[in-house]
Amino acid sequence: MNHNNDNNNIDNMIRTVSAVVAGVALIVGAGFTAASTPTMAAPPSTEVAGPVTSMGAAGDGTAGAELPVIDPGDGGVYEPTLNPADFVDVVDNPYFPLVPGSRWVYEGESDGEAERIEVEVLDERREIMGISASVVRDTVYIAGEMVEDTYDWYAQDVEGNVWYLGEDTHEYENGQAINDAGAWEYGVDGALPGIVMLAAPAVGNAYRQEFYAGEAEDMGEIIEVDATVAIGLGEYADVVVTEDWTPLDPDVVENKSYAPGIGMIYETKVAGGDGTVELVEFNPGA
């Protein structure tokens, strides 16, 4: 679900985001103790400064609006420490529900080629740093050929925030795995977890979705919380829209729309290329 990887006018999108963390409540809500709540701030090796690249309204490199720089409100330190006792066995955040057997299929285009994404919650668990995580398989096809196969690991804390604990990912070419760029696991080689969906998303919340220096440094920001989004399957209200960005590929900006009870329904690249996918099939699982 997390395309390094995986909505809409980029005019006026640059902003200075205030810290998402002020003590405990700003990033994960009230209820945690200071000992168990991570401080969501940027690591010294990943200062969020610049680009800033001037882009046209269509992201074509012409003069126009500037790309956003997502600032997770750091101050130079990112040291989340998760306590397994603060996690539950189910992921039932309404904007990121992970019921075993659930399946999402997305279709669209990526730089002019047909793209299909299949996501399935597997009936298995993976323990990461003492936390029992849900396993989600995410496969990406371009022009009918599988180009990426990923196993993602997610867990929900007692407040309802969904954490991303790592991924086993491989890129494919002609049916053969060619690399595992972007693979990481919390606790291995300095990799750290991030949040993929807040328990109570609010406009302006910015956060790290993952951190493995030089490999996986995605960030997100909530830009809408009550949007109405229409796709082929129907019209959805109370949609949360995020803006996703990484300093590892700063010219690319994506927006993702999440409907309650379903999860992501629409994704579009608003800078750094062309690409849009929308939900075409959904099975809520058992």
N, C-alpha and C positions, 0 to 999 in steps of 0.2 A: 504493500500500500504506500510504502514510502519510497517513490522512485527518485533515485539520485540524479534519490534520485531523483518519486511518480513521485481571478477570472474577470474588471476586465480592461478597461481603459487605463493606460499607465500615466495619463496626465495627473499631475498633482500628487503623485504617490510618495515622493520623498518626504520623510518626516523624522523628527527626533523622538525616539520612543523612550519614555521614562522607565525607570527600573521596574521590572516585573516582581522583584522581590523587595519587600520591606519587612524584614523579620521573616515570619513564617507565612503569613496569609497571602501575600501577593502572587505567588506562583502556584501554590497547591491548596490554598484555602485554609481556613482555621481548622484546628483539631490536631495537628502534629505538634510534637515537642521539638524544641530547637535542636535536640540531639539527633532526631531522626529526619529532619527536614533539610534538603539540600539548599544551598545558596546558588541560585541560577545566575551566574555571571560569566563573562567571557574569560577564557584562559589567556595567559600572556602571549601564547604563540598564535593567537587568532584575534588580533585587535580588529574591531569592525570599524574601519576607517576608509573613506572613499567607497566605491570606485573613484568618483562618481562618473558614469559614462553618459554622454548626451545621446538620447535616442528620440526618434520620431514617434508619433502616436502609434504607428504600426510596428515599432521596434526595428526599423530598417536602417538605423545608424544616422539618419538625418537629424538636423537640429530640431529640438523639441523638448519634451519633458525629460527629466533626468531619472535614471534608475533609482529605486529605493535602496537604502542600506539598512537592513534589519539589525537593530541594536538590542540585544537581550537584556540590556541594563546592567552591564557587568561592573567594571571597576577593576578588571584585570585578573579575577580569580574565579575559576569554575571547579568546584570540588563537591559535587553531590555525593552524599553518603546515604544509601538506602538501607532501611531496617526491614528484614523479611517479615517481622511481626506486624508491620504497617501495610501489608498487602493481603488482598483477598484472592480467592480461587477463580472468580468469574470476572469477565470484562463486560460490564453492562452499561457503560457510559452511553447515553442515547445517541451520541454523534459518532461513536466508534464501537458498536457492539460486536463482540466476537463469540458467537454461539457456535460450538462444534457442528460442522456440517453446513454452515452458512457459505454461500457462494455468490460472488459478484462477477459479472462479465461487463467489460467496457469496450466500446468500439469507437474509432475515430481515425484521425490522420496525424502523422508525425512527419513534418517537413515534406509533405506531398505524398507520403506512402501510407497505405492502410495499416492501422495499428489495432491490435486486440490485446486486452489484458484480462487474465483470469485470476481471481483471488479466491482462495478457499481456506476456511478455518479447519485445521486437521484435528482429529480426535486423539491428540497426544500432547504431552507436556515436556518442557525442558527446564531443568533447574539451573539458574544463573545466580551466582553469589547468594545462594540460599533462598532465592525467590522462584516460585513455581510460575513459569510463563506459558502463555498460549502460543501455539505454533501455527503460523499462517503461511501458506505457499502462494507465491505471486509469480506468475509467468507472463512474459511480454513477447508478443509476436509482431513482426513487421513484415508486411507483404506475405503473410502466411508462414513465415519462418521464425522459430523461436530464437530470440536474441538475448533473453535474460531469464534466469530461473533462480528464485530467491526464497529462502525460508526465513521469515521474520519472527522475532520473539517479543511479545508484549505482555505486560502485567498491569493490573489496576490497583492503586492504593486505596486505603479505606475512605478517602475523601471523594474518590471517583475520577481522579486523574489517571490517564492511561500513559504508561511509561514504555519507551522503546528501549529494549535491553540488548539488541544486536541483530545481526543478520548473517546468514551464510548465503552469499550471492555469487553467481557465475555468469559471465557473458559468454554467448555462444556464436559461433560462425560455422556455417555448413554442418550443423549438427554436432560440433565439437566444442567443449568448454575451452575458452582461450585465456581467461584470466578470472581472478576473484577480487578485482578492484572494488573497494568499498565494503568488503566483508569486515566485520568487527564483532566483539563480544564484551560486554561490561565486565571489567576486572581483568581482561587480558591485554597485555602490552599497553597499559595506560588508557584503554578505551573507557568512556564514561557514558552513562545513560542520559536520555533526554525525554521530554514529554511530547507526545503526538496529539493529545487532545486533553484540554483542561476540563476539570469538573464543572466549572462555571465560567465559560469563555466570555470575555468582555472586550469590546473594541479597544485596541491599543495594547493589549497583552502581547508581549513578544517573549520568545522562549527558544531554547536550544532543543532540537529534536534528537540530536545524537552528537557525540564528539569522539572521534578517533583522528588525531592530528594528521592532516595531509591526506586523509582517506575518506572521512565521513564527518562533515561539519554542517549539516543542514540546520536551518533556522526557520521559524514560522512566526507570523504575527496575525492576530485576529483583526480583520478589516470590516466585517459585518457580522451581526448576530441575529438579525430578523429579516433576512432577505427572502424573496420569493423567486424560485428558479424553476423554469419550465424546460423539460426535456421530452424526448419521445415517449417515455413511460408515463408522463403526467406532470402536474404542477405541484411543487413542494413549498410549504411555508416554513417559517422559523428556521431558515437555513443559516448555518454558520459558514462564513467564507474566510479562508486563510490566504495569506500571501507567503510563498515559500521561496527561499533564496539560500545560496551558500557562497561563502567567500572563495571557495575553490573553483567556482565557475560564475563569477559575479555578474556577467552580462545576461544570465538567464534568470527570469522571474516567472513563477507559476502561481496561479490562483486555483484553489480547490474549494468545492462547495460540499457541505455535509448536511444531510437531511436527518432529522430525528427519527430514530428507530431503524435507520438503514445504514448510515455512514456516508462515504463519499459518493456523490451522484454525478459530479461534473468536474473536469479539470481542463484548464487551458493555459497555454504558454502566452504570457503577455509581453515578453521581451526575450530576445536571444534566439529567435527562430519561430516556427509555426507548429502548432500542435494542439489538438483538442480531442478529448475523449469524453463520452458520457455513458452512464449506466444503461445497458440494454437488457440485462437479465439479473434477477435477484431472487435467491432462495434463502429464507431466513434461518434454515437449519432446524434442528430438533427443539 
